[in-house]
Amino acid sequence: MGSNYLKIYSGNRFTAQQIENKLKEIGISAILKDESESARLAGFAANMDGELEVHVHRDEHDRAMAVIRSVLGQKED
């Protein structure tokens, strides 16, 4: 059974948090996933340079992608 959440961004911590804040402004609850922090807490060494993933529910994907384009300065197709 697949997940109902989709990864919409993977990159630096600052941009991921900016995306999360913009999504909150329009009523979308995003999930931030930090693999390096998870590995650290489990006692493993990881060098992921603080990259975060932003995930949203698949029903909110299209609206969330508009936010991604806005934050990253990309034009809509």
N, C-alpha and C positions, 0 to 999 in steps of 0.2 A: 504494500500500500504506500503510495507516494505522499509527500508532504504537501500541505496546503500553503506553504511559504516558499517564496522565490527570492533568490539572491539578486539584488538590483545594483549593488555596488560593492567593490572590493578595492581598498586603497588606504591612504593615510588617515590617521586618527582624526585630524582636524576636519578634513572634508567629510568624513563619515558622520561626525557629530553635527556638522553644519546641516547635512542632509537630514539627519534625524530630527533636528529642531524645526526645519522647514516642513517636514512631514507632519509633525505634531501640530503646527499652525493650521493645517488643513484637515485635522482630525484623523490622521493615519498613525497608528501605533507601529513603529518599526522595532525590529529586534536587531541589536548589535551583537555580533559574534566576534570574540577576540581569541583566536586560536593560541597565540603566544601566552596570554594570561591563563588560559585553561591548562596549557602544558606546564606552566610554572607552578600553578596550584597543585598539579598532580605530581610534582617533583621531577619533571623532565626539563631538560634544557632545550630551549627553542629560540631561534633567531628569526623572527618574522618582521622585524623592524616596525613593530607596532601597527601593522595593518589590521583594519577592521573590515568585517563584512556587514552589509546592511540587508536585512531580509524584510519583506512585507507579505501580507496575505495575498494570495493570487487574485482575489476579487478587487484588490486595490492597486494592482500592478500598473495599469495604464495611467492612473492619476499620479502614482509615485514616479513613474518614468518622466513625466512632465517636470516634476521637481528636480530630478537628476539632471535633466537637460538644462534647466534654469541655473542650478548651482554650478554646473561644469561649463556654462556659457555656450552650450550647443544649440543650434537652431532646430526647430521642429521639422520633421519630414513631411 
